[in-house]
Amino acid sequence: MNLNKKVALVKGENRKENLKRCLNLIQEDMELIKKAKNILVKPNLVAIKPDFANTHVESIEAVIEFIRGMVPDTPITVGESSASAFYRGLSTESVFKDFDYYRIEKKYSNVSLTHFDKSNDFIQSPILSIVGDTQLRITKRAEAYDYKISLSIPKTHNFAMATFGIKNMVGLVIRQDMAMIHGMKGGIEVDAPKTILDRLPAGTVSRARKLLPNGLINFLFRQYPAYRRSVKMIHKNIAELAKRVWPDLVVLDGFVCMEGDGPVNGTPVHLKTAIASTDPIKADGIGARVIGFNPEEIGYLHYLQKENMGEFSLKNLVGDDLNKIKRKFTPHATFDIQSQWHNTLAAHSRG
């Protein structure tokens, strides 16, 4: 673990300038990008709508423009796989189109868009499930990139309390398996134990969230015993996944964040901030503090720091004053249940 890595936090009135200023403050920590042969920028396209739930195209442009100042010709891929699109029977390409991502290929040389919707080769990651341990499939194409950048948004979350740059790497999981990260579904094998969610058509919960009031959905989840068990598993699952697709750089675009029923159905917060670090845990730790959380109370950050993948102290924080920027976000309506992740895991219990 390198304890000397910087983490930058800035606040300003221009989204792109915030991000560029942030990256400039940590540029000396980004020297490895000069040796990279293939760079991946991994945005967060979790939603069909609203637009503030997704990484803004201007954020992508800011990161590309900064990278081009360091490596003028290295191939850059903007790659993602959208679970929400999958649940609606759509391709990630349709999300690229709706959010104007194709302009990136026209605007910059040696920059391409790709989706990970279809993969034939996989990296496996062990996960916990309410019906027993199983495996998650990650696209093997992730190994083609020797410098990975996670470009995401600070948001509250309906299972993991909050989501930042590390959890954003879930988008490299094949879309059929993404729901398994929560621990509420069984394995993909034909003879694997199944839960109620396994027996429902793909996207049923996603469609219900669109059609029914948030309050009703949250009430139903509160009554579902499997949910109470799964929130104790998702943090371990995220930590195991992250170690296999670890980002070299996390950039958080907090120009518009999300509070309440995130990561899709929450309320926008115009915080006008940006965060960046080559220590993903340090970046996510500042992201947590900015929206009013203690990093230690977020399970996957706790586990990853304990395994020496990085650290979320305030050491080497540069840029603007955290105390003048941070604010207390409204957590998800089931936060009280989610915060019990540290209780004994019930990985093999039935329900």
C-alpha positions in Angstrom: 0.0 0.0 0.0 1.4 3.4 -1.0 0.5 5.8 1.8 1.8 8.8 -0.1 -0.7 8.9 -2.9 -2.7 12.2 -3.1 -6.4 12.6 -3.3 -7.8 15.8 -4.8 -11.0 17.6 -4.0 -12.2 20.7 -5.8 -15.4 22.8 -6.1 -16.3 25.1 -8.9 -18.9 26.3 -11.3 -17.7 24.4 -14.4 -17.9 20.6 -14.6 -15.0 20.0 -17.0 -12.7 22.5 -15.3 -13.3 20.9 -11.9 -12.3 17.5 -13.3 -9.2 18.8 -15.0 -8.1 20.7 -12.0 -8.5 17.7 -9.9 -6.4 15.5 -12.2 -3.8 18.2 -12.4 -3.4 18.1 -8.6 -2.6 14.4 -8.7 -0.8 14.2 -12.0 2.5 13.1 -10.5 0.7 10.0 -9.2 -0.5 9.1 -12.8 2.9 8.4 -14.3 2.0 4.7 -15.0 -0.4 5.9 -17.6 2.6 6.8 -19.8 3.4 3.1 -20.0 -0.1 1.9 -20.8 -0.9 0.4 -24.2 -4.6 0.4 -23.8 -6.6 2.7 -21.5 -10.1 2.1 -20.3 -12.4 4.8 -19.1 -15.3 3.1 -17.3 -18.4 5.4 -16.9 -21.5 4.7 -14.9 -24.5 4.2 -17.2 -26.8 2.7 -14.6 -30.0 4.4 -15.8 -32.2 4.8 -18.9 -33.3 8.0 -17.1 -32.9 10.4 -15.3 -29.8 11.8 -16.9 -28.1 12.8 -13.6 -27.9 9.2 -12.6 -25.4 8.6 -15.4 -21.8 9.9 -16.1 -22.2 13.0 -18.2 -20.5 13.0 -21.6 -18.7 16.2 -20.7 -17.0 14.3 -17.8 -15.7 11.8 -20.3 -14.4 14.6 -22.5 -12.6 16.3 -19.6 -10.8 13.0 -18.6 -9.9 12.3 -22.3 -8.5 15.8 -22.8 -6.4 15.6 -19.7 -5.1 12.2 -20.6 -4.2 13.4 -24.1 -1.9 16.0 -22.4 0.1 13.1 -20.9 -0.2 10.4 -23.7 -1.2 11.9 -27.1 -1.6 8.7 -29.0 -2.4 5.8 -26.6 -5.7 4.1 -27.5 -8.5 5.0 -25.2 -11.7 2.9 -24.9 -14.8 4.2 -23.2 -16.5 0.9 -22.2 -19.6 0.0 -20.2 -22.4 -2.5 -19.9 -25.8 -1.1 -18.7 -27.8 -3.3 -16.5 -30.9 -1.1 -16.7 -30.8 -1.4 -20.5 -30.6 -5.2 -20.2 -33.6 -5.3 -18.0 -35.5 -3.3 -20.6 -34.4 -5.5 -23.4 -32.1 -2.8 -24.8 -28.4 -2.7 -25.7 -25.8 -0.5 -24.0 -25.4 1.0 -27.5 -28.8 2.5 -27.1 -27.7 4.2 -23.9 -24.6 5.5 -25.6 -26.9 7.1 -28.3 -29.4 8.6 -25.8 -26.7 10.2 -23.8 -24.7 11.5 -26.8 -21.6 9.4 -26.2 -21.0 8.8 -29.9 -19.8 12.3 -30.3 -16.7 11.2 -28.4 -15.5 9.1 -31.3 -16.0 11.9 -33.7 -14.3 14.5 -31.5 -11.1 12.7 -30.5 -8.6 10.6 -32.4 -7.8 7.0 -31.3 -10.8 7.0 -28.9 -13.5 4.4 -29.3 -16.7 3.3 -27.6 -17.3 -0.4 -26.7 -19.9 -2.3 -24.7 -19.4 -5.5 -22.8 -23.0 -6.8 -23.4 -21.7 -10.0 -25.0 -18.8 -12.1 -23.8 -17.7 -15.6 -24.4 -14.7 -15.7 -22.1 -14.9 -14.9 -18.4 -13.0 -14.2 -15.2 -14.8 -15.8 -12.3 -15.2 -14.1 -8.9 -16.6 -15.9 -5.9 -19.6 -14.3 -4.3 -21.9 -15.0 -1.4 -25.6 -15.7 -1.9 -28.5 -16.2 0.4 -28.8 -19.8 -1.1 -25.0 -20.5 -0.9 -21.7 -19.5 -2.5 -21.5 -19.2 -6.2 -19.4 -17.5 -9.0 -19.9 -14.3 -10.8 -18.7 -13.9 -14.4 -16.6 -10.9 -15.4 -15.8 -10.2 -19.0 -12.3 -11.4 -19.8 -12.0 -8.4 -22.1 -11.3 -6.4 -19.0 -7.8 -7.8 -19.0 -7.0 -6.1 -22.3 -6.7 -2.8 -20.6 -3.6 -2.1 -18.6 -4.8 1.2 -17.2 -8.4 1.4 -15.9 -10.1 4.6 -15.0 -13.4 4.5 -13.1 -15.4 7.7 -13.8 -18.5 7.7 -11.6 -20.9 9.8 -9.4 -21.3 9.9 -5.6 -24.7 8.4 -4.9 -26.6 6.8 -2.2 -27.5 3.1 -2.8 -30.3 0.7 -2.2 -28.1 -2.2 -1.1 -24.5 -1.0 -0.5 -25.3 2.3 1.4 -23.3 4.4 -1.1 -21.6 4.0 -4.5 -18.5 5.7 -5.9 -15.6 4.6 -8.1 -14.9 1.1 -6.8 -18.4 -0.3 -7.1 -18.7 1.3 -10.5 -16.5 -1.6 -11.8 -19.5 -3.9 -11.5 -20.2 -2.8 -15.0 -17.6 -5.2 -16.2 -19.7 -8.1 -15.0 -21.7 -9.7 -17.8 -25.2 -8.3 -17.7 -27.0 -11.6 -16.9 -25.0 -11.8 -13.7 -25.0 -8.2 -12.4 -28.0 -8.8 -10.1 -26.1 -11.5 -8.4 -23.7 -9.0 -6.8 -26.5 -8.2 -4.3 -26.5 -11.7 -2.9 -30.3 -12.2 -3.5 -30.0 -14.6 -6.5 -28.7 -18.1 -6.9 -26.0 -19.4 -9.3 -26.3 -19.5 -13.1 -25.9 -23.3 -13.1 -29.0 -25.3 -14.1 -28.9 -27.2 -10.8 -28.0 -24.2 -8.6 -30.4 -23.4 -5.8 -32.9 -20.7 -6.8 -34.6 -17.8 -5.0 -37.9 -16.1 -5.8 -36.0 -13.5 -7.8 -34.4 -16.2 -9.9 -37.9 -17.4 -10.9 -39.1 -14.0 -12.0 -38.5 -12.8 -15.6 -35.3 -10.7 -16.0 -35.9 -7.0 -15.1 -39.1 -7.6 -13.0 -37.8 -5.6 -10.1 -36.4 -2.9 -12.3 -39.8 -2.5 -14.0 -41.5 -2.5 -10.7 -39.3 0.4 -9.5 -40.4 2.4 -12.5 -44.1 1.6 -12.1 -44.6 1.7 -8.4 -44.0 4.4 -5.9 -40.6 4.3 -4.2 -42.2 4.1 -0.8 -44.1 1.0 -1.7 -41.0 -0.7 -3.2 -38.9 0.2 -0.1 -41.7 -1.2 2.1 -41.8 -4.5 0.3 -38.0 -4.8 0.5 -38.1 -4.1 4.2 -40.5 -7.0 4.7 -38.5 -9.4 2.6 -36.2 -11.5 4.9 -33.8 -12.3 2.0 -33.1 -8.5 1.6 -32.0 -8.3 5.3 -29.5 -11.1 4.7 -28.3 -10.0 1.3 -27.2 -6.5 2.6 -24.7 -8.4 4.7 -23.2 -10.1 1.6 -23.0 -7.4 -1.0 -20.0 -5.7 0.6 -17.9 -8.9 0.5 -19.0 -9.5 -3.1 -18.0 -6.0 -4.2 -14.6 -6.3 -2.5 -13.9 -9.7 -4.2 -15.0 -8.3 -7.6 -13.0 -5.1 -7.2 -9.8 -7.0 -6.6 -10.1 -8.6 -10.0 -10.9 -5.4 -12.0 -9.1 -2.9 -9.8 -9.1 0.7 -11.2 -5.7 2.5 -11.5 -7.5 5.8 -11.1 -10.9 6.8 -9.7 -12.5 10.1 -10.8 -15.7 11.1 -9.1 -17.8 13.7 -10.9 -19.8 15.3 -8.1 -21.1 18.2 -10.1 -24.6 16.6 -9.7 -24.8 13.8 -7.1 -27.7 11.8 -5.9 -29.3 11.4 -2.4 -32.3 9.4 -1.2 -33.4 6.4 -3.2 -30.2 6.0 -5.3 -28.6 4.8 -7.4 -31.4 5.6 -9.9 -34.5 6.9 -8.2 -33.0 9.4 -5.9 -32.9 13.2 -5.8 -30.2 15.4 -7.5 -27.8 17.4 -5.3 -25.9 20.1 -7.1 -22.7 19.8 -5.2 -20.4 21.1 -8.0 -17.4 19.0 -6.8 -14.8 16.6 -8.3 -12.6 14.0 -6.6 -9.6 12.1 -8.0 -6.9 9.7 -6.7 -4.8 6.8 -7.9 -5.8 5.2 -4.6 -9.4 4.1 -5.3 -10.1 3.7 -1.6 -8.8 7.1 -0.8 -11.0 8.6 -3.6 -14.1 6.8 -2.4 -13.3 7.7 1.2 -13.4 11.4 0.3 -16.5 10.8 -1.8 -18.1 9.2 1.3 -17.2 12.1 3.6 -18.4 14.7 1.0 -21.9 13.2 1.1 -21.9 12.8 4.9 -20.8 9.2 5.4 -18.0 7.8 7.4 -15.9 5.6 5.1 -15.5 3.0 7.8 -19.3 2.4 7.9 -19.4 1.4 4.2 -18.6 -2.3 4.2 -16.7 -2.8 1.0 -14.4 0.1 1.9 -13.8 -1.4 5.3 -12.9 -4.8 3.8 -10.7 -3.5 1.1 -8.7 -1.2 3.4 -8.3 -4.2 5.8 -6.8 -6.2 3.0 -4.3 -3.3 2.3 -5.7 -2.4 -1.1 -5.5 1.2 -0.2 -6.6 3.5 2.7 -9.2 6.2 3.2 -7.4 8.5 5.6 -7.3 12.3 5.0 -3.5 12.1 4.5 -2.3 14.0 1.4 -5.7 15.6 0.7 -5.1 18.5 -1.7 -7.3 21.1 -3.3 -10.3 22.7 -1.6 -11.5 22.5 2.0 -13.5 19.4 2.7 -15.2 21.0 5.7 -16.6 23.7 3.5 -17.8 21.3 0.8 -19.3 18.3 2.6 -23.0 18.0 3.5 -25.2 15.4 5.0 -27.1 13.6 2.3 -30.4 12.0 2.9 -29.6 8.2 2.9 -31.7 5.5 1.2 -35.0 4.7 2.9 -33.6 1.3 3.9 -30.3 2.6 5.3 -31.1 1.3 8.8 -31.2 -2.2 7.4 -28.2 -1.8 5.1 -26.1 -0.5 8.0 -26.3 -3.9 9.6 -23.8 -5.4 7.1 -21.2 -5.9 9.9 -23.5 -8.4 11.7 -22.8 -12.1 11.2 -23.1 -13.2 7.6 -25.7 -15.8 6.9 -24.3 -17.0 3.6 -25.8 -20.4 3.7 -29.2 -19.7 5.2 -32.3 -20.5 3.2 -35.1 -18.1 2.4 
